[in-house]
Amino acid sequence: MDDLAAKEYLLENDSQFQQLVNEHQKFELQLAEFTGRPFLTVEEQFRETIIKKKKLALKDRMQTLILRIRTQGSVN
């Protein structure tokens, strides 16, 4: 099973994975607010960095779940 198939399976069957995806999307939207600005204050830069770190941590947790499903070989 490849990453895409594992991700699709988890999206349909794993509430923890679904929650992680939702949180990841929320952080993506928050980061998009900063993208359109020509200048960020020090506080905004700090908030942006924190959001990026949280988003990356979520991505790592999602990847761990994907790898767990992949190593099982097949889904039941």
VMD Tcl script that builds the backbone (N, CA, C; Angstrom):
set m [mol new atoms 228]
animate dup $m
set s [atomselect $m all]
$s set {name element resname resid chain x y z} {
  {N N MET 1 A 0.845 -1.170 0.000}
  {CA C MET 1 A 0.000 0.000 0.000}
  {C C MET 1 A 0.894 1.237 0.000}
  {N N ASP 2 A 0.557 2.189 -0.863}
  {CA C ASP 2 A 1.336 3.423 -0.919}
  {C C ASP 2 A 0.773 4.469 0.045}
  {N N ASP 3 A 1.475 5.587 0.147}
  {CA C ASP 3 A 1.072 6.641 1.088}
  {C C ASP 3 A -0.331 7.163 0.800}
  {N N LEU 4 A -0.648 7.351 -0.471}
  {CA C LEU 4 A -1.952 7.893 -0.834}
  {C C LEU 4 A -3.081 6.958 -0.416}
  {N N ALA 5 A -2.923 5.671 -0.674}
  {CA C ALA 5 A -3.943 4.695 -0.282}
  {C C ALA 5 A -4.079 4.628 1.235}
  {N N ALA 6 A -2.955 4.676 1.932}
  {CA C ALA 6 A -2.991 4.644 3.393}
  {C C ALA 6 A -3.686 5.892 3.934}
  {N N LYS 7 A -3.397 7.038 3.337}
  {CA C LYS 7 A -4.024 8.284 3.771}
  {C C LYS 7 A -5.531 8.240 3.535}
  {N N GLU 8 A -5.948 7.755 2.384}
  {CA C GLU 8 A -7.375 7.652 2.084}
  {C C GLU 8 A -8.073 6.709 3.065}
  {N N TYR 9 A -7.427 5.594 3.358}
  {CA C TYR 9 A -7.992 4.651 4.323}
  {C C TYR 9 A -8.155 5.311 5.691}
  {N N LEU 10 A -7.121 6.007 6.131}
  {CA C LEU 10 A -7.166 6.651 7.443}
  {C C LEU 10 A -8.218 7.764 7.482}
  {N N LEU 11 A -8.346 8.509 6.396}
  {CA C LEU 11 A -9.364 9.569 6.354}
  {C C LEU 11 A -10.770 9.007 6.516}
  {N N GLU 12 A -10.979 7.817 5.999}
  {CA C GLU 12 A -12.304 7.192 6.070}
  {C C GLU 12 A -12.540 6.443 7.377}
  {N N ASN 13 A -11.474 5.967 8.021}
  {CA C ASN 13 A -11.646 5.022 9.118}
  {C C ASN 13 A -11.007 5.390 10.456}
  {N N ASP 14 A -10.255 6.452 10.519}
  {CA C ASP 14 A -9.528 6.765 11.750}
  {C C ASP 14 A -9.862 8.178 12.216}
  {N N SER 15 A -10.586 8.284 13.316}
  {CA C SER 15 A -11.010 9.600 13.806}
  {C C SER 15 A -9.820 10.448 14.265}
  {N N GLN 16 A -8.786 9.812 14.806}
  {CA C GLN 16 A -7.598 10.568 15.221}
  {C C GLN 16 A -6.937 11.208 14.003}
  {N N PHE 17 A -6.804 10.457 12.930}
  {CA C PHE 17 A -6.199 10.981 11.708}
  {C C PHE 17 A -7.050 12.112 11.139}
  {N N GLN 18 A -8.356 11.940 11.158}
  {CA C GLN 18 A -9.262 12.978 10.673}
  {C C GLN 18 A -9.078 14.268 11.465}
  {N N GLN 19 A -8.945 14.144 12.767}
  {CA C GLN 19 A -8.745 15.314 13.628}
  {C C GLN 19 A -7.414 16.002 13.302}
  {N N LEU 20 A -6.375 15.204 13.101}
  {CA C LEU 20 A -5.068 15.768 12.760}
  {C C LEU 20 A -5.130 16.530 11.440}
  {N N VAL 21 A -5.820 15.963 10.460}
  {CA C VAL 21 A -5.964 16.617 9.155}
  {C C VAL 21 A -6.716 17.939 9.315}
  {N N ASN 22 A -7.784 17.930 10.107}
  {CA C ASN 22 A -8.559 19.153 10.327}
  {C C ASN 22 A -7.715 20.238 10.992}
  {N N GLU 23 A -6.940 19.859 11.990}
  {CA C GLU 23 A -6.070 20.827 12.665}
  {C C GLU 23 A -5.001 21.352 11.709}
  {N N HIS 24 A -4.443 20.461 10.892}
  {CA C HIS 24 A -3.426 20.844 9.917}
  {C C HIS 24 A -4.002 21.870 8.939}
  {N N GLN 25 A -5.219 21.647 8.471}
  {CA C GLN 25 A -5.872 22.583 7.557}
  {C C GLN 25 A -6.133 23.928 8.239}
  {N N LYS 26 A -6.504 23.883 9.520}
  {CA C LYS 26 A -6.730 25.115 10.277}
  {C C LYS 26 A -5.447 25.948 10.336}
  {N N PHE 27 A -4.323 25.293 10.596}
  {CA C PHE 27 A -3.052 26.002 10.632}
  {C C PHE 27 A -2.681 26.540 9.248}
  {N N GLU 28 A -3.004 25.788 8.215}
  {CA C GLU 28 A -2.734 26.237 6.842}
  {C C GLU 28 A -3.488 27.533 6.550}
  {N N LEU 29 A -4.734 27.598 6.980}
  {CA C LEU 29 A -5.531 28.817 6.789}
  {C C LEU 29 A -4.952 29.990 7.583}
  {N N GLN 30 A -4.496 29.716 8.788}
  {CA C GLN 30 A -3.892 30.777 9.596}
  {C C GLN 30 A -2.623 31.305 8.939}
  {N N LEU 31 A -1.827 30.409 8.365}
  {CA C LEU 31 A -0.602 30.842 7.693}
  {C C LEU 31 A -0.920 31.647 6.437}
  {N N ALA 32 A -2.010 31.313 5.773}
  {CA C ALA 32 A -2.402 32.041 4.566}
  {C C ALA 32 A -2.687 33.512 4.869}
  {N N GLU 33 A -3.132 33.795 6.089}
  {CA C GLU 33 A -3.368 35.181 6.486}
  {C C GLU 33 A -2.080 36.002 6.438}
  {N N PHE 34 A -0.970 35.378 6.746}
  {CA C PHE 34 A 0.312 36.072 6.757}
  {C C PHE 34 A 0.902 36.229 5.347}
  {N N THR 35 A 0.543 35.331 4.455}
  {CA C THR 35 A 1.148 35.301 3.129}
  {C C THR 35 A 0.880 36.571 2.337}
  {N N GLY 36 A -0.325 37.103 2.433}
  {CA C GLY 36 A -0.672 38.265 1.642}
  {C C GLY 36 A -0.154 39.579 2.174}
  {N N ARG 37 A 0.451 39.570 3.311}
  {CA C ARG 37 A 0.929 40.813 3.924}
  {C C ARG 37 A 2.346 41.151 3.443}
  {N N PRO 38 A 2.546 42.414 3.093}
  {CA C PRO 38 A 3.889 42.796 2.637}
  {C C PRO 38 A 4.901 42.872 3.783}
  {N N PHE 39 A 4.394 43.029 5.009}
  {CA C PHE 39 A 5.286 43.178 6.153}
  {C C PHE 39 A 4.631 42.555 7.376}
  {N N LEU 40 A 5.411 41.833 8.149}
  {CA C LEU 40 A 4.919 41.243 9.393}
  {C C LEU 40 A 5.622 41.902 10.573}
  {N N THR 41 A 4.854 42.178 11.613}
  {CA C THR 41 A 5.456 42.698 12.833}
  {C C THR 41 A 6.251 41.581 13.494}
  {N N VAL 42 A 7.011 41.926 14.486}
  {CA C VAL 42 A 7.792 40.917 15.221}
  {C C VAL 42 A 6.842 39.895 15.843}
  {N N GLU 43 A 5.753 40.383 16.412}
  {CA C GLU 43 A 4.780 39.473 17.022}
  {C C GLU 43 A 4.156 38.549 15.978}
  {N N GLU 44 A 3.842 39.077 14.801}
  {CA C GLU 44 A 3.266 38.242 13.735}
  {C C GLU 44 A 4.278 37.216 13.239}
  {N N GLN 45 A 5.532 37.621 13.133}
  {CA C GLN 45 A 6.578 36.672 12.728}
  {C C GLN 45 A 6.692 35.544 13.745}
  {N N PHE 46 A 6.610 35.897 15.014}
  {CA C PHE 46 A 6.665 34.900 16.077}
  {C C PHE 46 A 5.477 33.943 15.971}
  {N N ARG 47 A 4.271 34.495 15.815}
  {CA C ARG 47 A 3.073 33.665 15.674}
  {C C ARG 47 A 3.171 32.754 14.451}
  {N N GLU 48 A 3.686 33.295 13.343}
  {CA C GLU 48 A 3.850 32.503 12.127}
  {C C GLU 48 A 4.784 31.323 12.373}
  {N N THR 49 A 5.877 31.574 13.069}
  {CA C THR 49 A 6.841 30.509 13.372}
  {C C THR 49 A 6.216 29.433 14.253}
  {N N ILE 50 A 5.451 29.846 15.261}
  {CA C ILE 50 A 4.785 28.885 16.148}
  {C C ILE 50 A 3.799 28.030 15.361}
  {N N ILE 51 A 3.019 28.672 14.501}
  {CA C ILE 51 A 2.035 27.934 13.692}
  {C C ILE 51 A 2.738 26.942 12.775}
  {N N LYS 52 A 3.829 27.362 12.155}
  {CA C LYS 52 A 4.578 26.455 11.274}
  {C C LYS 52 A 5.094 25.245 12.044}
  {N N LYS 53 A 5.578 25.464 13.249}
  {CA C LYS 53 A 6.086 24.347 14.058}
  {C C LYS 53 A 4.957 23.397 14.454}
  {N N LYS 54 A 3.809 23.953 14.830}
  {CA C LYS 54 A 2.665 23.113 15.190}
  {C C LYS 54 A 2.172 22.327 13.980}
  {N N LYS 55 A 2.146 22.984 12.829}
  {CA C LYS 55 A 1.711 22.325 11.595}
  {C C LYS 55 A 2.663 21.176 11.237}
  {N N LEU 56 A 3.945 21.425 11.390}
  {CA C LEU 56 A 4.929 20.376 11.106}
  {C C LEU 56 A 4.784 19.202 12.070}
  {N N ALA 57 A 4.516 19.485 13.334}
  {CA C ALA 57 A 4.322 18.412 14.315}
  {C C ALA 57 A 3.101 17.567 13.946}
  {N N LEU 58 A 2.037 18.217 13.491}
  {CA C LEU 58 A 0.855 17.477 13.051}
  {C C LEU 58 A 1.186 16.610 11.843}
  {N N LYS 59 A 1.940 17.168 10.909}
  {CA C LYS 59 A 2.331 16.414 9.716}
  {C C LYS 59 A 3.141 15.178 10.111}
  {N N ASP 60 A 4.038 15.328 11.081}
  {CA C ASP 60 A 4.827 14.189 11.553}
  {C C ASP 60 A 3.930 13.117 12.169}
  {N N ARG 61 A 2.940 13.543 12.949}
  {CA C ARG 61 A 2.015 12.580 13.567}
  {C C ARG 61 A 1.175 11.873 12.508}
  {N N MET 62 A 0.749 12.611 11.488}
  {CA C MET 62 A -0.018 11.990 10.402}
  {C C MET 62 A 0.852 10.983 9.651}
  {N N GLN 63 A 2.098 11.351 9.397}
  {CA C GLN 63 A 2.999 10.449 8.685}
  {C C GLN 63 A 3.263 9.177 9.486}
  {N N THR 64 A 3.340 9.304 10.802}
  {CA C THR 64 A 3.518 8.126 11.650}
  {C C THR 64 A 2.342 7.161 11.485}
  {N N LEU 65 A 1.134 7.699 11.468}
  {CA C LEU 65 A -0.052 6.849 11.276}
  {C C LEU 65 A -0.061 6.227 9.891}
  {N N ILE 66 A 0.341 6.988 8.883}
  {CA C ILE 66 A 0.406 6.459 7.521}
  {C C ILE 66 A 1.410 5.321 7.442}
  {N N LEU 67 A 2.579 5.506 8.040}
  {CA C LEU 67 A 3.597 4.451 8.014}
  {C C LEU 67 A 3.134 3.204 8.756}
  {N N ARG 68 A 2.400 3.400 9.841}
  {CA C ARG 68 A 1.884 2.245 10.585}
  {C C ARG 68 A 0.943 1.424 9.706}
  {N N ILE 69 A 0.066 2.096 8.981}
  {CA C ILE 69 A -0.857 1.391 8.086}
  {C C ILE 69 A -0.096 0.717 6.949}
  {N N ARG 70 A 0.890 1.408 6.413}
  {CA C ARG 70 A 1.675 0.835 5.307}
  {C C ARG 70 A 2.425 -0.420 5.732}
  {N N THR 71 A 2.967 -0.427 6.956}
  {CA C THR 71 A 3.744 -1.574 7.411}
  {C C THR 71 A 2.863 -2.769 7.728}
  {N N GLN 72 A 1.568 -2.514 7.942}
  {CA C GLN 72 A 0.656 -3.626 8.148}
  {C C GLN 72 A 0.427 -4.411 6.862}
  {N N GLY 73 A 0.800 -3.836 5.732}
  {CA C GLY 73 A 0.728 -4.544 4.461}
  {C C GLY 73 A -0.593 -4.387 3.754}
  {N N SER 74 A -1.661 -4.567 4.462}
  {CA C SER 74 A -2.983 -4.404 3.866}
  {C C SER 74 A -3.933 -4.006 4.955}
  {N N VAL 75 A -5.033 -3.441 4.551}
  {CA C VAL 75 A -6.057 -3.021 5.509}
  {C C VAL 75 A -7.177 -4.021 5.492}
  {N N ASN 76 A -7.768 -4.211 6.665}
  {CA C ASN 76 A -8.858 -5.177 6.783}
  {C C ASN 76 A -10.188 -4.522 6.548}
}
mol reanalyze $m
mol bondsrecalc $m
mol representation Tube
mol addrep $m
